[in-house]
Amino acid sequence: MTRVLYDVLQDLVHVPEPFAVGGPQELWSDPHVQRQMLAFHLDPDIAAASRDHAFIARSVGWIIDALGVGEGTRVLDLGCGPGLYANPLAEHGARVHGIDLSAVAIEAGTQRARSDRASFEVGDYLTAPLPDHDLALLIYCDYGAMSPTDRRRLLERVRARMADDGRLLVDLHSEHRFAQLEEGCTVAERLMDGFWAPGPYVGIHQTVRYDEPRVALDRYVIVEPGRTRTVHSWAAHLSLEQATAEFARAGFQVTDVLGDVAGAEYDPTAPEYALVVTPRSR
Ligand SMILES: C[S@@+](CC[C@H](N)C(=O)[O-])C[C@H]1O[C@@H](n2cnc3c(N)ncnc32)[C@H](O)[C@@H]1O
């Protein structure tokens, strides 16, 4: 017991190098956490796992109009959750394939599909074969949750399967958001109202800032009577210039800079922004 406590406290006083530990599987693959996430996705008013549903309706409308989605457009939704974007796009005529690590979210997306043009798959977009597509979506700032190596890997994989005139719509955390972030540590019984485990537990939530290279870590230590686990949630905050250079290195050029994935105007003082990128000529 003392040993476990010592290890937990040792971990808390030592911070890992950015992106050195954790990864999407750690955060997204626990079945209880998946069910909690699904409840957040499906709550129309909570912007936690997905944005609120009024925003998503506007975003889908904007994607259809501004990115020219119509009959037969091949859409690849990376980290699609329960298909809140994929399903309405398929109902509009697109052929949409959604991929997500969460089996619970994919089951919900499949059940909610009203068009056979939507297909869903449990998989890791960093390793699973990706289909040919005209438009790729990576929505809700998941790009910055990946290490620089994984970001590059994903972009190269997407580009390899994208039509020459295809587009990727992606949103990112801004430098401004990072400037507002504060470090801190909270200890609470059933931290986040039972989000992390169905039974009793004590949760520790620590926020760590890495000024260089502008990365934030939310580290959760979940101590249940019979097990202790740590979950790392990383968030890179890229300037517009950094993001543009990063996409260029992976063979994309930025065609539009926006405030969000519903087409708002870019605002450098907002916590997020969005980009439309297209393959540079091959
Ligand atoms: C913040 S949610 C956003 C879901 C959806 N894009 C939306 O806005 O409604 C991120 C989703 O990405 C999925 N995810 C994260 N990393 C992934 C990976 N490497 N491969 C597949 N899915 C991933 C998670 O399971 C989760 O459902």
The ligand as an SDF file (V2000), in Angstrom:
LIG
                    3D

 27 29  0  0  0  0  0  0  0  0999 V2000
  -13.0200   14.5420  -28.8690 C   0  0  0  0  0  0  0  0  0  0  0  0
  -13.7600   13.1410  -29.6650 S   0  0  0  0  0  0  0  0  0  0  0  0
  -14.4160   13.9210  -31.1130 C   0  0  0  0  0  0  0  0  0  0  0  0
  -15.3670   13.0320  -31.8710 C   0  0  0  0  0  0  0  0  0  0  0  0
  -15.9400   13.6360  -33.1600 C   0  0  0  0  0  0  0  0  0  0  0  0
  -14.8750   14.0430  -34.0820 N   0  0  0  0  0  0  0  0  0  0  0  0
  -16.8560   14.7740  -32.8490 C   0  0  0  0  0  0  0  0  0  0  0  0
  -16.4010   15.9350  -32.9110 O   0  0  0  0  0  0  0  0  0  0  0  0
  -18.0010   14.5010  -32.5160 O   0  0  0  0  0  0  0  0  0  0  0  0
  -12.3250   12.2870  -30.2790 C   0  0  0  0  0  0  0  0  0  0  0  0
  -12.6290   10.9330  -30.8660 C   0  0  0  0  0  0  0  0  0  0  0  0
  -11.4700   10.4900  -31.5430 O   0  0  0  0  0  0  0  0  0  0  0  0
  -11.2830    9.1130  -31.2600 C   0  0  0  0  0  0  0  0  0  0  0  0
   -9.8570    8.8470  -31.4290 N   0  0  0  0  0  0  0  0  0  0  0  0
   -8.8040    9.4170  -30.7880 C   0  0  0  0  0  0  0  0  0  0  0  0
   -7.6420    8.9310  -31.2760 N   0  0  0  0  0  0  0  0  0  0  0  0
   -7.9690    8.0310  -32.2450 C   0  0  0  0  0  0  0  0  0  0  0  0
   -7.2080    7.1960  -33.1140 C   0  0  0  0  0  0  0  0  0  0  0  0
   -5.8710    7.1710  -33.0680 N   0  0  0  0  0  0  0  0  0  0  0  0
   -7.8650    6.4160  -33.9970 N   0  0  0  0  0  0  0  0  0  0  0  0
   -9.2280    6.4140  -34.0490 C   0  0  0  0  0  0  0  0  0  0  0  0
  -10.0040    7.1850  -33.2400 N   0  0  0  0  0  0  0  0  0  0  0  0
   -9.3770    7.9880  -32.3610 C   0  0  0  0  0  0  0  0  0  0  0  0
  -11.7980    8.9260  -29.8470 C   0  0  0  0  0  0  0  0  0  0  0  0
  -12.1730    7.5960  -29.5800 O   0  0  0  0  0  0  0  0  0  0  0  0
  -12.9800    9.8820  -29.8230 C   0  0  0  0  0  0  0  0  0  0  0  0
  -14.1850    9.2570  -30.1750 O   0  0  0  0  0  0  0  0  0  0  0  0
  1  2  1  0
  2  3  1  0
  2 10  1  0
  3  4  1  0
  4  5  1  0
  5  6  1  0
  5  7  1  0
  7  8  2  0
  7  9  1  0
 10 11  1  0
 11 12  1  0
 11 26  1  0
 12 13  1  0
 13 14  1  0
 13 24  1  0
 14 15  1  0
 14 23  1  0
 15 16  2  0
 16 17  1  0
 17 18  1  0
 17 23  2  0
 18 19  1  0
 18 20  2  0
 20 21  1  0
 21 22  2  0
 22 23  1  0
 24 25  1  0
 24 26  1  0
 26 27  1  0
M  CHG  2   2   1   9  -1
M  END
$$$$
